[in-house]
């Protein structure tokens, strides 16, 4: 899957999450089938929240994700790291899609032949 085709797949799935009739809590998961690495989004109040669980990351991936603009570390009440999140408005689909591409290429360092499996309520 070439980068533009991948971006269009991501854009299309994210557009489905911001439709007025999409219920809160709807989600989409973009997964690299060979590695099992994934980026997930949930629809909350019309916004898109990107969520990447800490337990799914190696130390090196977490270090690379920490410096991605817009990503914030979410912690449990006891201070334990839970996930990295970023929030996007419905008008920021392009930025959200580019974040997905950046995470797979720059954080997970998956290059060449990157194909994504898309899972979600409309997939």
Buried (B, 14 or more C-beta within 10 A) or exposed (E): EEEEEBBEBBBBBBBBBBEEEBEEEBBBBBBBEEEEBBBBBBBEEEBBBBBBEBEBBEEEBBEBBEEBEBBEEBEEEEEEBEBBBBEBEBEBBEBBBBBBBBBBBBBBEBEEEBEBEBBBEEE
